[in-house]
């Protein structure tokens, strides 16, 4: 029986089946599981906004809407990366005018060299080779979360070392 929005009471199993289809489709289209989950939710919101209950059961419609959200997310990511690169370039251009503190650079390099191998490698690959954590993980044969943890801990150790040298107490991680 249709409700006030014109949608009918549908079998919960039908929803579950369509949801499984939608999530499998999105996982194939998007590498990031969290993004796939977000896109599935956006697709279901779009479906809920439709007045015809038949939209819920049409895989073709759900797939098309999901693909459109994937394309929209990809375009947004490209625009965001372009803005970030542009901003980074302007910051770098501004910093080129500043005098370089060779002593500080040497202290930083020495501090990085003083880190244990896993942290040192992750820091060097991330900040000297400009690799994202996913590529670092791939090259090291380690899980991405392990690489992120190594980066976080390595930076924390570097920060603590510089704070101690300066006479400040480091905050606990």
N, C-alpha and C positions, 0 to 999 in steps of 0.2 A: 504494500500500500504506500503510495507517495506521501511524503511529509510536506511541510510548508514550502520547502525549497524545490520540490519536484523530484527529489531523489527517493528511490524505493528502498525498503529494507532488503538488503542483500545478504546472502549467505556468508558468514564469517570465513568459511573455508575458501570461498571464491576470492575474498580479499587477500587471504593469506597466500593463495596460489599466485595471484597477480603481484603481490609484494615480493615473493621469492623470485619471480621472473624479472621484476624491475631491478632488484638488488644484484642478481647475477649479471644482467645486462650492464649495469653501471660499473661493476667491478671489472668487467672486460674493457670498458671504455676509458676508465680512469685508474691510474696506478695507485693513487692515494686512497686508502680505505676510508679515512675520515671524510675526504671530499666526496667519495661515492655515497656515504651515508647522508651527508648534507644534501646532495643532489636528489637522493631518493625522497627525502622529506619535502624538498621543494616541489618535486613532481607530484607527490600526494596532495600537497596544498593546492596545486593548480587543479588537480582532479576534483578536490572537494569544492572548488569554486565553480565548477561546471554544474549546470542545472540538470543535465540528463544523467540518470543513473547508469545508462549504457556505457558512458565514458569510462566508468570504473572497470568494466570488464573487457574493454578492447585493448588488447596488447599492443596493437599497432599505434593507437593513440598514445598510450603510456610510453612506448618506446620513442615515439617522435618527440614528445614533450621532454623526456629525459635527455635525449640527444641534444635538443636545443639548449637545455640547461648546461650540458657538458661544454658545448661550443661557447656559450656565454661565459662560463667560468674560465675557459682557456683564453678568450679574448681579454677578460679582466686581468688574468695573470700576465699576459704579454704587455698590457698597458702599464701594470704596476711595475714590472721589471724595467720597462723603458724609463719610467719616472725615477725609479731608484738609481739606475745607471746615470741618468742625467744629473741627479742630485749629487751622486758620488763624484762624478767628474768635476762639478763646480766646487765641491769641497776640496778635492785634490788640487785643482787649479789655485784655489785660495791658499792652500798650505804650501804650495811651491814657493810662494813669496816669503814664507817664514824661514828664519835661520834654522838649520838642522842641528840638533844637539847630539854630536857624535858620542859624547860620554854616555848619555842616556841610551842611545842605540846600542852601544857596546854592553852596557849593563843588562839591557833587555835580552840581547843575544846570549849573553853568559847565563842569565837566569833560565832561558829556554833550554840551553845545553845542559843545565843542571837538573832538568826534569827527568823522571824515569822514561824509558824508551817509548812505552805506549802513548804517554801524554805528549812527549816531545814530537813524535812522529805525527800525531793528529794535529797538533798546533802548527807545525811546519806545513803540512799538506793544506790545512785550511787557510792560513793567513799568508803564507809565502807562495804557495802554488795556486792559491785562490780556488780551491776545489770545494764543492758543497759536500756536506756530510754523506750524502748518498753515494757519491763517487769515491770518497775516501773509504767508505765501508766496502764498496765493491773491490777496490784495489787491495785493501788489507784482508779481505775475506772475513770480515767481522759484521755483526748486525749493526744496522744504522743507529739504534739506540745506544749501543756500546760506544760507538764513535762519538755520539752527542755527549754521553757521560764523560768520556775522556777529555773532550774539549772543555766541558764545564768545569771539571775538576782541575785540569791543567791551568785554565785561566784563573781559577780560584787560588791555586798554589802560587802562581806568578803574582797575583794581587797581594796575597799574604806576604810574600817575600819582600815586595816593594814597600808595603806598609810597615813591616818590621824594620827594614833599613831606615825608613823615615822616622821611626820612633812611635808609630801609631800601633794600636792593637787591631789585629784583623778580626772581622766579625765571623762567628762560627757559620759554616755552610748550611 
